[in-house]
Amino acid sequence: MDDNFHSQLGILKAFSDETRLRVLEQLRDGEKSACDLLEHIDCLQSGLSYHMKILVESGVVESRPKGKWTYYKISEEGSAYALALIQQLTSVSKGQV
C-alpha cells in the first residue's frame, strides 16, 4: 500500500472510535493535558495513551511534553487535511451519471 493510502487510513482511523471522538470534543475548547482529558473521558491512563497515539500519528492532534504531563491540541493543519480528505473521498467525479 502506498504512503498516501496509509496516511488516509490513519486519518480515517482517528475518527472511527467513540473515545477518540470524545477526546476531540474535549480538545475543541483548546489545549488540554492528559490529566485534564482523563477527568472527562471514561478510560484508564493506558487506554488514553493508546488513543492519543492514534490521534497524534494521524496528524489531527499535536502533542507537547511539559514536566510530567503531555499536552494535546487539535492541529489546524491536520484538521484541514482531514476535511479535504473527506471532501475528496465523497465528491462525485464530473462526467459520471
QUIMOJO-V392544 format. One record per run of one state. SS is the DSSP state (hx for helix, st for strand, lp for the rest). FROM is the first residue (numbers start at 1). TO is the last residue. If there is no record, write none. Layout:
# QUIMOJO-V392544
ss=SS from=FROM to=TO
ss=SS from=FROM to=TO
This chain:
# QUIMOJO-V392544
ss=lp from=1 to=2
ss=hx from=3 to=14
ss=lp from=15 to=17
ss=hx from=18 to=27
ss=lp from=28 to=31
ss=st from=32 to=33
ss=hx from=34 to=40
ss=lp from=41 to=44
ss=hx from=45 to=58
ss=lp from=59 to=60
ss=st from=61 to=66
ss=lp from=67 to=68
ss=st from=69 to=74
ss=lp from=75 to=75
ss=hx from=76 to=90
ss=lp from=91 to=97
